[in-house]
Amino acid sequence: MARTRTVGSGGLTALAMALAAFLAFGGGCREQPPLTGARSLLRVSQESVEFPASYPQVERQVELRVMNAGRTTLDVEWTQLTPPFAAVGLPTRMDPGEVPVRLTYKPEATGVRTATLVGRAPGGGEVRVELRGQANPLPDCPTPVACHASTFDVAAEGCVETQLPDGTACDPGNACIQDAACAAGRCKGKERVCDDGDACTTDVCNPLDGCTSVPAPPCPGDGRCQVGVCDPKVGCTLAKAPDGTFCGPERGCDAADVCLDGMCQRRDPPDGFQCAPASPCQGPGRCRGSVCERPTATALAPDWTYDAASNGEALHDLLVGPTGDVTLVGFFVPALLDAAGPVPVRARVAGRRCMLWNDRLLCMDLPLSGQVSLLDRVTGSPRWTFDLTTVRPDFTQGLTTLFMARLGVMQPDRLAALFEAYPAGTSRDTLCREYFLVVLDAFGGMVSAQALKDPLLAECNHPHPYGVASDVAGDLYVAFGPTQNVGAPLYPGAPTLLMAFSQDGVPRWRKTEAFAAGELAIVNGLLLNERSTQALRTRDGQPVASRTFPRELGRALATSTHLIPSPSEDDTANEWRLEGYALPDLAPSWTHGFRGWPGPVAPEARLASWTTWPGQPPETVVVGTGMDAQGPVLFAVSAKDGSEVFQCRVPHAATPAQFLELGPDSVVLMDNATTCGECDPPYAYSQARFRRFPIPGLKPAEEPWPGTFGGPGHDHHEDPVRGR
């Protein structure tokens, strides 16, 4: 017979304590939640430590908690960590409780490093902690502008730009500046002095090529019978004018004021005496008795023709270099060059829109890539290329496409490059835009760079810079406007956002005007928009008091004394006319009427220098084209008083020239364009015809605004009047 044992209360308590101890040390059969170091008295808060990504020589820290889960003190032995890892505060004798330990990772080089930290406590168990750290290379920072440094701030996780100390040597990006040093974040130096020892030359300094010499302007005479001559040693002197030079108001065949032996005298001119000036299409008038007889006028004759339609090329703009070389430009094709010889095309260059700068060809990107290159005019070989994607990846990261929008010459060593892009996350179908303004020096170095922001630019209506121009000080002016259509060619709308910047790209002022955006021109502190009837002040953008024009200014020209808007049709007089307004007050000065012309008269005109009478100084004339009753005519009108200088028929043309440029002793006309001229780019997609007509004696004018106010290929810069 079995006996039953009774357990008292004391026995029950002991049994419960034994069971709890058994379970605490894993003696139970129920599975418990995993705990770090749960099988020992020595424990850690985590068995794996991943340090935040670091950079060489940059320390990262992580806190680790070490615990003594028992009731007695533990002696702990730890393995030794080697660089780049270290541990601060590892306990070697632990009372019950927790101790914080600081783990550090300070890599010497890039890459991934690992280590294992082991702690052992006799009678208390063992812990292991796996350490892992990764070191990345320091990111490249955007190229800094002159006199600035751009470094990566590891704490801020970004690039920080700082000014270099004053006096730090720097590259001015201009061969005409010497001993350049930083001053308040700008690179400044002394102007290089050029002197070839010849008083009959003008010594100039080209920012790319250094000192050069060009023929000096003609020496002035006394206005009567003493003409200016130049001696290489002493400079300008006076000499007798050639006998027969007109010197007074009387110029008929019965009486004429002429120079004889250096004196002005009235004489009865002999037969054969020149009584009327020559023109490009008609010889001079000669006296025959009392009559001034002139030969029959002949039509102009081209010395070369390039018809883009015959080759299926979309060419619609042209440039003429200082030696007469011609560049034909298309927005969607490479540029074509020639050397003013009998063969028009010499080479192809990669550039979809081009202009002239520092005696070279400046071309936008092709294909679309955010580049601008300075090229030799004849060979097309590059002098330098600027790539915004490479230089400022912080601007271009994430953008769908980046390309050039406009170029603008500011100074011989300052170029405005306006880049356009589709915002991140959009396709090429978007009408949203991002714009970046970069100022470059003569060698393609970055002077400044900025993203342009404005509520008007934030509108997704394809805001576009329809006008870019600069004044004689090098300050830049940009006219943005919304686009009324989708896809090129672009038609501008209203309003217009005008923005002004210094020659280093520092914002000066901005304002919004109600008129539609268009090309800009500048003269004598006046800012002129082609679709406005109001002149604005360049210093603040405010209207010029009490002066508006009867019609939109169009593609205006300006001399040192007159502003000349585009030719226009006067509905009241049923006549096309050209008008001159006196500077600086803009009062009406003269009107030239194209009487009997059915028109139209082309809006594109240029200023030229033309010597009307032998022995007399040249005068500035307005050269343009229009339609009289018989067909197209090339005309010249005095910019001083509006009088007619010459008219010459243009053969084998159905319309006035849609575009023209002047070269030395020549004019190049473009016609047969089949698409718009009031859009951007003008005449895009057209397969135009280009013809050059020799005109001996015709020169591009040296005036504040010599007529480079046309398409995108021209500098739009108000040049100072030279030689005065």
Secondary structure, DSSP 4 states (H G I P E B T S, - for coil): -PPPPPP-HHHHHHHHHHHHHHHHTT-SSSPPPP-TTTTSSEEES-SEEEPPPB-TT--EEEEEEEEE-SSS-EE-EEPPP-TTEEEE---SEE-SEEEEEEEEE--SSSEEEEEEEEEEETTTEEEEEEEEEEEPPPPPPPPPPTTEEEEEETTTTEEEEEEPPTT-B---S-TTEEEEEEETTEEEEEEPP---S-TTEEEEEETTTEEEEEEPPPPP--SSSEEEEEETTTEEEEEEPPTT-EEEEEESSS-EEEEETTEEEEE-PPTT-EEE--BTTBPPEEEETTEEE-PPP-----SEEEEHHHHT----EEEE-TTS-EEEEETTEEEEE--SSSSS--EEES-SSEEEETTEEEEE-SSSSSEEEEE-TTT--EEEEEEHHHH-HHHHTT-S-EEEEEEEEEETTEEEEEEEEPPTT--TT----EEEEEEE-TTS-EEEEEEE--HHHHSSS--EEEEEEE-TT--EEEEEE-BSSSSSSB-B-S-EEEEEE-TTS-EEEEEEESSPP--EEEETTEEEETT-SEEEETTT-PEEEEEE-SS---S-EE-SSEEEPPPEEETTTTEEEEEEEETTTTEEEEEEEETT---PBPS--EEEEE--STTSPPEEEEEEEEEETTEEEEEEEETTT--EEEEEEPPS-SS--SEEEEETTEEEEEE---S-SSSBSTTTT---EEEEEE-TT-EE--SSB-S--SSTTS--B-PPPP--
